[in-house]
Amino acid sequence: MSEQQANNPLHGLTLESIVSNLVDQLGWEELGYRIDINCFQNDPSVKSSLKFLRKTPWARAKVEALYLQLMH
């Protein structure tokens, strides 16, 4: 299992830190434009976004992909 994690660039990062970094870099408006989900567009907050993303694998995958694209 550790071999798989060694190749995972998101290993050790929390979803909260990923969302917070994206908000710091892009802001809510740009984040909502790039990823068209309601939790980023209407009254966004890290807490409400995390609640949605933890229940919605496809949305979480989009957030993680955007993070990797911007941060690496």
C-alpha positions, 0 to 999 in steps of 0.5 A: 500500500505504501508504494501506491501512496508514494505515487499519489501526489495528494498523499498527506493532503486533506480535502480541507487544505486542497479547497483552502489552497484553491480558494486562496489562489483563485477565489470563490468566483473563479473556482465556481467558474472552473468547477460548475457546482453549486457549493462554489457559486451560491454562498460558498464556504469551506465548511459547506463545500467539504460537506458536499465534496465528501459525499460526491466523488465526481465533484471531489475528483474535479477539485483534486484534478484542478488542484494538481493542475494548478499546484504542480 
